[in-house]
Amino acid sequence: MSLDKEGNNGTKNKKELFLENLADRQNEAKVVRRVVLVAAAALVLIIGIASLSIFLYINSALKPVEPNSKKEIVVDIPIGSSVSSISQTLEDKGMIKNARVFKYYVKFKNESDFMAGEYHMNPSMTFTQIIDSLKTGKIMQKPVFSITIPEGKQLDEIAAAIAKKTNQKESDIIKQLNNETFIQSMMNKYPDLLTTEIMAKDVKHPLEGYLFPATYSFYKKNPSLEEIVSVMLDKTVNVVQEYEVEIADQELSVHQFLTMSSLIEKEATKKADRNKIASVFYNRIKEKMPLQTDPTVLYAQGKHKAKVTYKDLEVDSPYNTYQNKGLPPGPIANAGVMSMEAALHPEKTDYLYFLASKDGKVYFSTTLEEHNKLKAKYISNN
């Protein structure tokens, strides 16, 4: 009897032990679940608080520093300033609360083309107002003077326009624009735009074609020529950057791109199809034919006139595209956006010739015979 009793007791103890262990494991699992839930809840709460804090911080940074302020703050944005330096300047001047937030806001909005100048602002301005001001050059004061450079103008004409608006002599401006030391300083400042190609032996004026046609406003009475030229080069950089991929796709250098654009600009009229003119130039290059474009002859002579004579075609110059194949050594004028886009997107044609009648209409042909017939009809008989 005692063995059975001990046996029964032993069996009972094992069952009880199993149940106790099972209960313990279940309790442990409940505790672990509670800990995990509490930890998860805490983590979510921390993330939520952090996110809210960041949101509130950024939201605050986006608001004007002093919404009701009427005081004037002078903010000087030097030529060539980056977004980072502009952001820091605005923070230092008390125009914005956080430079980093402003910088990322500008990048997120894909804003660019900020203009140098002395800005008169106030702390009540929003980010949008500040950006619009920096982009348009509105600085709460009238410019001292403005210089308008039309499309198709050459360096000597641009120099004359600068001289007319400043106290500088045209001859001195031309001299400095061709000065090697001055050009090298500009090349150092704009290495992606101004390459060694502009200093090639046959290039007439290193900066020809690089001063973008636009209206430029200045807020100092006597800005230096470097300041004036830098504003123009800034604009050219911004425009050319938009076409970087397409320029590479055409296997052109920036210098070649601006040269081709200048030829199209000088040949185009208001009624002309620039893309077709571009196709003629590219087709002739492909066929190893000289471009034979009259504006290059006039540029070689340094003349500005409406008509080219047979005697003009005899000028001995690397710019004379009647005597030399391919592109001239460099641009012969500045080009506008329409001509730049035509240089990158020539129409697909077989045209090898074109001519403009006196009324400005342009006629295209594929053979010399066709061209001569058109010439006799629209040029020779007029």
Salt bridges, closest charged atoms under 4 A:
GLU66 OE2 - LYS71 NZ 3.56
GLU72 OE2 - HIS120 ND1 2.81
GLU111 OE1 - LYS135 NZ 2.88
GLU118 OE1 - HIS120 NE2 3.48
ASP156 OD2 - HIS304 NE2 3.08
GLU157 OE2 - LYS153 NZ 3.77
GLU157 OE2 - HIS304 ND1 3.91
GLU227 OE2 - LYS220 NZ 2.99
GLU246 OE2 - HIS345 NE2 2.55
GLU265 OE1 - ARG274 NH1 3.49
ASP312 OD1 - LYS303 NZ 3.82
ASP312 OD2 - LYS305 NZ 2.80
GLU369 OE2 - LYS373 NZ 3.84
